[in-house]
Structure formats: structure tokens, C-alpha cells
Amino acid sequence: MSASGTPEAPWPPDSLALAQQLQRSLAIDDRQWHRLKSQRSRRAAEQLASALVQLLAADDPRASRPTPARQDATALVEHALGWLKAEISDPGCPSHGR
């Protein structure tokens, strides 16, 4: 509780909106996909920003047990690590049937 007796927000004000803006900025759209598909740090950043949005949108940091949002964020972070460690590669263009 805050000093005024109201429940404290679990995340700082505007944090979700800022994370969503970052995620939209880093998202690779259809027009950029061929040009950026093999940029490992770019692909990882896209996944990490998505993980942050998951946490801010759906997780309560005060919860002691894992939440679905934490599990989703963990999967996105692990996927990002796979890109950074060169353990995964681009899956090929869906429109080319590869």
C-alpha cells in the first residue's frame, strides 16, 4: 500500500505503454522480413521486447509462484538467447514454402 492507503500499482506508470511502443518499433514486419531475417541481435531484441510486454501486461511481480505471463516471457527470452547463441536460424519464408 502507498502512504495514502491505496494499493500500489505493480509496475511504474506508463511502463506498459513504453514497452509496447518499443516492441512495435522492433517488430519485423512482412516487408522487412527478408532483409532482417538473419540479423541475430535484431531477432533477439524483438523477442526480448515481447517478453517485457508479456510481463508488464499480465504479471503481478508480487506473486511468489510462476504465472502464465512469466512462463510466456521465459519462453520468449529463451528464444532470444537461441538467436544470440546462434542455436537457431531463420525458419525460411512462409510464402516460399521452404
C-alpha angles and dihedrals in degrees: 000000000000123000089265091058097250121125113267118240111248093229133035115269115274093011093119093047091049093048091049090050090051091047092051090048093052098040113114109226129200094269093052098040099092092047097045104029095103098042099109098193091047092051091046093049090052090054094044092051089051090051090053091051090051092054096045094044101045114010130088107211089204091065111104097203127066113271129205088253091055091048091051091047091049091053090051092049091049090050089050090051089052089057093046093047092046090240092130133038135198111292094225130257112307091211092057095054094234 
